[in-house]
Amino acid sequence: MSDRSDPGDKGQIRMASPMTSPAATPRHVAIIMDGNGRWARERGLPRTLGHRQGVEAVRRTVRAAIELDISYLTIFSFSSENWKRPLEEIDDLMGLMKRFIRRDLADLHKAGVRIRMIGERQKVDSELMNLIDEAVEVTANNTVMTLVIAFNYGSRGEIAKAARRLAVQVAEGILQADDITVDRIAAALDTAGIPDPDLLIRTSGEMRLSNFLLWQTAYTEFVFLETYWPDFDRAVLEGAIADFRARERRFGGLTKRSTA
């Protein structure tokens, strides 16, 4: 997402026409984009170049998701725990986010992508927050695909915030304690109005959620890949979807195969 030639920076997002996809294609795919640093280290490169290559992978993935008729794509771009990283790396990540919005917003808007952000606004500098708000506003009426950017996001914090919102409503007499249901909690989360992920992909070989969408992934199918995020492309995404299609989703019940 650099304005000049970084390794792997092949330019802005170029969208092809969406293809008709099989019925088993997941409606919502969430991705924990992991492995930028290790990708760079194995090549003797600084971590910053790994992050830049990771941005190129975001571009490829958004393009592929549209072509594969995925309705929602959620990417974990910066966690609430990432503030523990060195200041220089944080500044670089923030700069990449700014350049991504400035450079790709027009293409995303033209392609019919709606942008939503989940996460906290605290600690994020005002320039970046204004850019995010602009992206959300400009694309608000788009319908081809929703790109959900989890930025400064932590799932436990999100759930605690939702609980506080509901507690205030109980204290003010707007709700009774018995009114707090699963659906009401879901509606108080940052992801209100967004369907739960059908498929969650994590790259780099790690097999944990890292405080990402803990509530929303109750019945999500997980695919853990050895691929580092900078190497992620359409072929890898299609492989994860093929794995998803081969599974039986029971949601706690029985399938016809199970009862045969």
PEQUINOR-V568521 format. One record per backbone hydrogen bond with DSSP energy under -1.0 kcal/mol. CO is the residue of the C=O (numbers start at 1). NH is the residue of the N-H. If there is no record, write none. Layout:
CO;NH
CO;NH
This chain:
4;6
6;9
8;10
22;25
27;72
28;198
28;199
29;74
30;201
31;76
32;34
32;203
34;229
35;39
36;40
37;41
38;42
40;43
40;45
41;44
46;49
46;50
47;51
48;52
49;53
50;54
51;55
52;56
53;57
54;58
55;59
56;60
57;61
58;62
59;63
60;64
61;65
62;66
63;67
64;68
65;70
66;69
67;19
71;146
72;29
73;148
74;31
75;77
75;150
78;152
78;153
79;82
81;84
82;85
86;90
87;91
88;92
89;93
90;94
91;95
92;96
93;97
94;98
95;99
96;100
97;101
98;102
99;103
100;104
101;105
104;108
105;109
106;110
107;111
108;113
109;112
112;144
112;145
114;147
116;149
118;151
121;124
125;129
126;130
127;131
128;132
129;133
130;134
131;135
132;136
133;137
134;138
135;139
137;140
139;142
145;114
146;73
147;116
148;75
149;118
149;151
150;77
150;78
152;120
153;80
154;158
155;159
156;160
157;161
158;162
159;163
160;164
161;165
162;166
163;167
164;168
165;169
166;170
167;171
168;172
169;174
169;175
170;173
176;179
177;180
179;181
181;185
182;186
183;187
185;188
186;189
189;192
191;194
198;221
199;30
200;223
201;32
202;225
211;155
213;217
215;218
221;200
223;202
225;205
227;204
228;231
229;232
233;237
234;238
235;239
236;240
237;241
238;242
239;243
240;244
241;245
242;246
244;247
250;253
255;259
